Amino acid sequence: MKKAVCFDFYRTLVDISTDEDDPRVYATLSRYLSYHSVVIAPEELRKAYFEGVQQHLNQSTAKYPEIDVFDIFSNIMHKYGNKRYSNSIVIDTALLFRSLTVRHFEVFERLFDVLGFVNKEYETGVISDAQWIFAEPEMAMLGLNQFFKITILSSRFGFRKPDMRLFSLAMKKLGVGPKESVYVGDNPSTDLVGAKMAGMKFVLFGSECKSYNGFQPDRCFHDYSELVNILEGIWK
């Protein structure tokens, strides 16, 4: 019988920190946008970005709403610019924004060795609250996409974890049921709750092994050297 292991992306596979409040980000991005005839001052750009995020969240009917950063930047460019902007220009703008905000970005130690084993033994996937416009190229940059059969990113769907639909869709795509599925994540309020609501086993990374809202992790670990043994033992 097939078994599957799915992972969260940020802070589970990748250790990352960002700063979207840094005024230098918007100063540089404002100057870049002027080359595309988008005239917007840095502080106005910052305001437009965060107001766009909030507006998208407010307009959503989802219980756990998600935004699409591509739409945020597309709306800004078409509002403050004087022409139609192609998807590729909007994507480049968003990626520049991302590159300016990242402060730390690397995979966790021993991750590649573990994923090589997991990929051979199980069906594998990513289920993450993530912006496709950032996460898809970042997975490729790090060489992580080779390890996963499917990738489920919340920004593609308009809702985020713990909405169990993300987990159910991943299992459907991998051809497995909840009893044959494990989810590995770092956030009890979204990862643990969502996985358990979908009927999956859950392994918590990097946090104290305790219950949250009545849900208990099946296993916990702090170093990827522990994960292979955890997975091998979890179905025994």
C-alpha positions in Angstrom: 0.0 0.0 0.0 1.3 3.5 -0.9 2.2 5.8 1.9 2.8 9.5 1.6 4.8 12.2 3.4 4.0 15.8 2.8 5.8 18.8 4.2 5.2 22.5 5.0 7.7 24.7 3.1 8.8 27.8 5.0 10.3 27.2 8.4 10.0 23.5 8.0 12.2 22.8 4.9 13.6 26.3 4.6 14.8 28.6 7.4 13.7 32.0 6.3 13.2 35.5 7.7 11.9 38.6 5.8 11.3 42.3 6.6 8.4 43.8 4.6 8.5 47.0 6.8 12.0 48.1 5.7 11.6 51.5 4.0 14.6 50.8 1.8 12.6 48.1 0.1 10.0 50.5 -1.1 12.5 53.2 -2.1 14.4 50.7 -4.3 11.1 49.2 -5.7 9.7 52.7 -6.4 12.8 53.6 -8.4 12.6 50.3 -10.3 8.9 50.9 -11.2 9.7 54.3 -12.6 11.6 52.5 -15.4 8.3 50.9 -16.3 6.4 54.3 -16.2 4.8 53.5 -12.8 5.0 56.6 -10.8 4.6 56.0 -7.1 6.5 57.4 -4.1 8.1 54.9 -1.7 5.8 55.6 1.2 2.7 55.5 -1.1 4.0 52.2 -2.5 4.3 50.7 1.0 0.8 51.9 1.8 -0.7 50.6 -1.4 0.9 47.2 -0.8 -0.4 46.7 2.7 -3.8 48.2 1.9 -4.0 45.8 -1.1 -3.3 42.8 1.1 -5.9 43.8 3.6 -8.5 44.6 0.9 -8.0 41.1 -0.6 -8.4 39.5 2.8 -11.6 41.5 3.5 -13.2 40.6 0.2 -12.6 36.9 0.6 -15.4 34.6 1.7 -13.0 31.9 2.9 -12.8 31.1 6.6 -9.0 31.2 6.3 -8.5 33.6 3.5 -5.3 33.9 1.4 -4.0 36.6 -0.9 -2.1 36.4 -4.2 0.8 38.8 -4.2 0.8 38.7 -8.0 -2.6 40.4 -7.9 -1.5 42.9 -5.4 1.4 44.1 -7.6 -0.6 43.9 -10.8 -3.2 46.2 -9.3 -0.6 48.7 -8.1 1.2 48.8 -11.4 -2.0 49.3 -13.5 -3.3 51.9 -11.1 -0.1 54.0 -11.0 1.2 53.2 -14.5 0.2 54.5 -17.9 0.1 51.2 -19.9 -0.8 47.6 -19.8 1.8 45.4 -18.0 2.5 41.9 -19.0 2.5 39.0 -16.5 6.3 38.7 -16.8 6.9 42.3 -15.7 4.5 41.9 -12.8 6.3 38.7 -11.8 9.7 40.4 -12.1 8.5 43.3 -9.9 7.2 40.9 -7.2 10.4 38.9 -7.3 12.5 42.1 -6.8 10.3 42.9 -3.9 10.9 39.4 -2.5 14.7 39.6 -3.0 14.8 43.0 -1.2 12.8 41.7 1.8 14.7 38.4 2.5 17.1 38.6 5.4 17.9 34.9 5.9 17.3 32.0 3.5 18.7 28.5 3.7 17.6 24.9 4.0 17.8 23.2 7.4 20.9 21.0 8.0 20.8 17.4 6.8 17.6 18.1 4.8 18.8 16.9 1.4 20.0 13.5 2.7 16.6 12.9 4.4 14.6 14.0 1.4 16.6 11.7 -0.8 15.5 8.8 1.4 11.9 9.9 1.8 11.5 10.5 -1.9 12.5 6.9 -2.6 10.3 5.3 0.1 7.1 7.4 0.0 4.9 9.5 -2.2 5.9 13.1 -1.4 4.4 16.5 -1.6 4.5 20.1 -0.3 1.4 21.7 1.3 2.2 25.2 2.3 0.8 28.6 3.1 2.9 30.3 0.5 2.9 32.7 -2.4 3.4 30.7 -5.7 5.2 33.7 -7.2 7.9 33.3 -4.5 7.8 29.7 -3.5 8.0 28.1 -6.9 11.2 29.8 -8.0 12.6 29.4 -4.5 12.1 25.7 -4.5 13.9 25.5 -7.8 16.7 27.8 -6.6 17.3 25.4 -3.7 17.0 22.3 -5.7 14.0 21.1 -3.6 11.4 20.6 -6.4 13.2 17.4 -7.5 12.0 15.7 -4.3 8.3 16.3 -4.5 5.6 14.8 -6.8 3.0 17.5 -6.0 3.0 21.1 -4.6 -0.1 22.6 -3.0 0.4 26.4 -2.3 -2.4 28.3 -0.6 -2.1 31.4 -2.9 -3.2 29.2 -5.8 -6.5 28.5 -4.1 -7.5 31.6 -2.1 -7.6 29.9 1.3 -4.9 28.7 3.7 -4.2 26.2 6.4 -5.8 24.9 8.6 -8.4 24.6 5.8 -8.5 20.8 5.4 -9.2 21.1 1.7 -5.5 21.7 1.0 -4.6 18.5 2.8 -7.4 16.5 1.2 -6.4 17.7 -2.3 -2.8 16.7 -1.7 -3.8 13.2 -0.7 -6.1 12.9 -3.7 -3.3 13.9 -6.1 -1.0 11.4 -4.4 -3.5 8.6 -4.5 -3.4 7.9 -0.7 -5.9 8.0 2.2 -5.5 9.8 5.5 -4.3 6.6 7.3 -1.4 6.3 4.9 -0.4 10.0 5.1 1.9 12.0 7.3 2.3 15.7 7.4 5.4 17.4 8.7 5.2 21.0 9.8 6.3 23.6 12.3 3.1 25.5 13.2 0.7 23.8 15.6 -2.2 26.2 14.9 -2.2 25.7 11.2 -0.2 22.5 10.4 -1.2 20.3 13.3 -4.8 21.4 13.3 -5.3 21.2 9.5 -3.5 17.8 9.2 -5.5 16.2 12.0 -8.8 17.6 10.8 -8.0 15.9 7.5 -7.3 12.6 9.3 -3.5 12.6 8.7 -0.8 11.7 11.1 1.3 14.8 12.1 5.0 15.2 12.9 5.9 18.5 14.5 9.3 20.1 13.7 11.2 22.5 16.0 8.6 23.0 18.8 7.7 21.5 22.1 5.7 18.3 21.7 2.4 19.3 23.2 -1.3 19.4 22.3 -2.9 22.3 20.6 -6.7 22.9 20.6 -7.2 19.3 21.5 -4.9 17.9 18.8 -1.7 16.0 19.7 1.3 15.6 17.4 2.1 11.9 16.7 5.8 12.6 16.9 8.1 15.6 17.3 11.7 16.3 16.3 14.3 19.1 16.3 16.9 17.8 13.9 16.4 16.2 10.4 18.7 13.4 11.4 15.8 12.1 13.5 13.1 12.1 10.8 13.8 8.9 9.0 13.5 6.8 12.1 10.3 8.7 13.1 8.7 7.9 9.7 9.8 4.3 9.8 8.3 3.9 13.2 5.1 5.8 12.8 3.3 3.1 10.8 4.5 0.1 12.9 
